[in-house]
Amino acid sequence: MFDISKKTDYGMELMVQLAKNYGRGYISLKEVAKERKLPLKFLEQIAGELREAELIKAKEGKGGGYVLVRSPKKISVAEVTEVLEGPVMGGCAGCPSAAICGHQEVWEEVGDKVLATMKGKSLADLTK
C-alpha cells in the first residue's frame, strides 16, 4: 500500500548508516555501498541531493566522506523523504478521482496518520 522509490530506500539506508556513526567522524560512500550492497554511483547522486538540502556534509580526501549536519534525533523520516521524493502529502492529494471517490475521507485519514508518523519518527528511531 505504501510504496517508496529505490532512491528514497537507498537514501534512507545512507542516512541511517550516518546516524549510527554520528559523532564518530566521516564515513565514505564506498564503505556504505559495500556494507549495504548499494550501487555506488546512484548513492553518490542521492548524497548530492541530501547535501544540497543541508542534511549531510562532505569532506574530500583522506579521512573524508559524509556526516549528518544535525543530530539524528533532529532529522525526521518525513524530512529525508521530502528531499528525495518531493512533498509528502497525506490522504488523496493528487488523486484525479478524489472528488468522486466515496472513500476519500478514509484515505485522507490514513494518509494523514502516515504523514504524522513519518514526521514523528527520527533517524535515531531507525537506528534501534
LUMPARO-206716 format. One line per 2 residues: number of its first residue (from 1); their letters; for each residue z, y, x of N, C-alpha, C. Coordinates in steps of 0.05 Angstrom, whole numbers. Layout:
BEGIN
NUM) A) Z:Y:X:Z:Y:X:Z:Y:X; ...;
//
This chain:
BEGIN
1) MF) 0:-24:16:0:0:0:0:25:17; 16:25:38:17:49:55:3:41:81;
3) DI) -19:55:87:-35:48:110:-37:71:129; -32:66:155:-36:86:175:-58:78:194;
5) SK) -70:97:207:-92:91:225:-82:80:251; -100:68:266:-94:57:293:-84:81:310;
7) KT) -96:104:307:-88:127:322:-59:134:318; -50:134:293:-22:140:287:-4:118:296;
9) DY) -13:93:292:3:70:301:7:71:331; -14:75:347:-12:77:376:4:101:384;
11) GM) -1:123:371:14:148:377:44:144:372; 51:131:351:79:126:345:91:107:366;
13) EL) 76:87:375:86:69:396:91:85:422; 72:103:428:76:120:452:102:137:449;
15) MV) 105:150:426:128:167:422:154:151:422; 154:127:412:178:110:413:185:103:442;
17) QL) 164:96:458:169:90:486:181:114:501; 170:138:495:181:162:507:209:168:497;
19) AK) 214:162:472:242:166:461:261:147:475; 253:122:480:270:103:493:276:111:522;
21) NY) 258:126:534:260:135:562:271:163:564; 278:176:541:286:204:541:309:209:560;
23) GR) 306:230:576:327:237:595:326:223:622; 306:205:624:304:189:649:279:196:665;
25) GY) 265:216:658:242:224:673:216:217:659; 194:222:673:167:218:663:160:189:663;
27) IS) 143:182:644:132:154:642:102:156:640; 88:139:655:59:141:656:46:127:632;
29) LK) 23:137:624:9:125:602:-1:97:610; -8:93:635:-16:66:644:6:46:639;
31) EV) 31:54:645:54:37:641:57:30:611; 55:51:594:58:47:565:35:29:555;
33) AK) 11:35:564:-13:19:555:-10:-10:563; -1:-15:587:2:-42:597:24:-57:582;
35) ER) 47:-44:579:70:-56:566:65:-62:537; 53:-43:523:48:-46:494:21:-57:487;
37) KL) 5:-63:508:-22:-74:504:-39:-55:486; -41:-30:495:-56:-10:481:-79:0:498;
39) PL) -101:8:486:-124:18:502:-117:45:515; -119:46:541:-111:70:557:-127:95:549;
41) KF) -153:92:547:-170:116:541:-162:128:514; -158:111:494:-150:120:467:-122:133:469;
43) LE) -105:121:484:-78:132:487:-78:159:501; -97:163:519:-100:189:532:-108:210:512;
45) QI) -126:203:494:-135:222:473:-112:229:455; -97:209:447:-74:213:429:-53:231:443;
47) AG) -47:225:469:-28:241:484:-37:270:485; -62:275:488:-73:302:488:-66:317:463;
49) EL) -69:304:440:-63:316:414:-33:322:412; -17:303:420:12:306:419:22:328:438;
51) RE) 8:331:461:14:352:480:7:379:469; -17:381:456:-25:406:444:-6:415:422;
53) AE) 6:396:408:25:401:387:53:407:398; 55:406:424:80:411:438:103:392:431;
55) LI) 95:366:426:115:345:422:121:331:448; 102:331:466:105:320:493:95:339:514;
57) KA) 103:335:538:91:350:560:84:331:583; 65:340:599:55:323:621:60:335:648;
59) KE) 62:317:667:64:325:695:45:307:711; 28:320:727:9:305:743:21:296:770;
61) GK) 8:277:782:16:269:809:36:247:810; 45:241:834:65:220:838:90:227:823;
63) GG) 100:207:808:124:212:792:118:226:766; 92:230:760:84:244:736:82:225:712;
65) GY) 72:236:691:69:222:666:76:240:643; 89:229:623:96:244:598:125:241:591;
67) VL) 135:262:578:163:262:567:162:277:541; 182:271:524:186:286:499:195:314:506;
69) VR) 187:334:490:195:361:494:223:366:482; 229:351:461:255:354:447:268:326:445;
71) SP) 293:327:438:308:302:434:294:285:413; 295:258:417:284:240:396:297:244:369;
73) KK) 321:254:369:335:258:343:323:282:328; 308:299:342:298:324:330:268:323:325;
75) IS) 256:299:328:228:296:322:225:275:299; 215:284:276:214:265:253:188:249:254;
77) VA) 189:226:241:166:209:238:143:225:224; 151:241:204:131:257:190:117:277:209;
79) EV) 132:289:227:120:308:246:99:295:263; 105:272:274:86:258:291:61:250:274;
81) TE) 66:239:251:44:231:233:26:254:226; 38:277:220:22:301:213:5:310:236;
83) VL) 14:308:261:-2:315:284:-27:297:286; -23:272:281:-44:252:285:-61:247:261;
85) EG) -50:251:237:-65:245:212:-73:270:196; -58:291:200:-61:315:183:-37:316:164;
87) PV) -37:335:146:-13:338:128:-6:313:113; 19:306:113:29:283:98:35:294:70;
89) MG) 21:282:51:24:292:23:36:269:6; 54:277:-11:66:257:-29:48:254:-54;
91) GC) 53:232:-68:41:228:-94:11:224:-93; -2:237:-112:-31:233:-117:-47:256:-104;
93) AG) -36:271:-86:-51:293:-74:-77:283:-62; -99:296:-70:-125:289:-60:-140:267:-76;
95) CP) -127:255:-96:-139:234:-111:-157:247:-132; -183:240:-133:-201:253:-153:-196:244:-182;
97) SA) -182:222:-186:-175:213:-213:-148:221:-222; -134:237:-206:-106:244:-212:-103:257:-240;
99) AI) -121:273:-248:-119:287:-273:-121:269:-298; -136:247:-295:-140:229:-318:-125:203:-315;
101) CG) -110:199:-294:-96:174:-289:-70:174:-305; -64:153:-318:-39:151:-333:-15:144:-317;
103) HQ) -20:140:-291:2:131:-273:11:153:-254; 1:177:-258:5:199:-239:34:204:-233;
105) EV) 51:205:-253:79:211:-249:93:190:-231; 86:164:-235:98:143:-220:90:145:-191;
107) WE) 63:149:-186:53:150:-158:63:176:-144; 66:197:-159:77:222:-147:106:217:-138;
109) EV) 122:203:-155:149:197:-147:151:179:-123; 134:159:-122:133:141:-99:125:156:-74;
111) GD) 104:172:-76:94:187:-53:115:207:-43; 129:220:-62:149:239:-54:172:225:-39;
113) KV) 179:201:-48:200:186:-34:192:177:-6; 166:169:-4:156:161:23:157:185:41;
115) LA) 148:208:32:148:232:48:176:240:56; 194:239:37:222:246:43:234:227:64;
117) TM) 227:201:62:237:181:81:226:187:109; 200:194:111:188:200:136:200:225:149;
119) KG) 206:244:132:218:269:142:247:264:151; 260:245:138:288:239:144:293:219:167;
121) KS) 271:208:177:273:189:199:263:202:224; 278:198:246:271:210:272:261:188:291;
123) LA) 250:197:313:242:177:333:266:161:343; 289:174:344:314:159:352:319:136:333;
125) DL) 313:139:307:317:118:288:299:94:294; 276:99:306:257:78:312:263:63:338;
127) TK) 282:73:353:288:60:379:310:40:376; 322:37:352:344:19:348:335:-10:344;
//
